[in-house]
Amino acid sequence: MKKEFTMIRGYEAYRFTIIGFSEKKSYGEVYVSDSSHSTYVFRGTERQAVIKEAKKRMMFK
């Protein structure tokens, strides 16, 4: 599975790309790109938890 979405906060835009997580408790990765073209990778086995962690980290970077 591959999904992409964009989140805008203030003047910053974050592009999330979700790869994997095809089944419950399966492995996947979340790639987050910010406005400065830096890419961050978050990995794990529970999709909601990994996305939540990625959003939390990006808000406080």
C-alpha positions, 0 to 999 in steps of 0.5 A: 500500500502506498498513500500520500497526503499533505498537512499544512501548519502555519506557513509549513507544509509537510508531505507524508508518504505511507508505505506498507502496513498492508495488514493489521500489525504489519510493518510499514514506513512513513516518510515525511518531507518538509518545506526545506526538502528534508525527509524524515523516516519513521518505521514501525508495525502499527500504522496509527501509532507510527503516523501519530509519532511522525506528526508529533515529531514534526510539530516540535522539530 
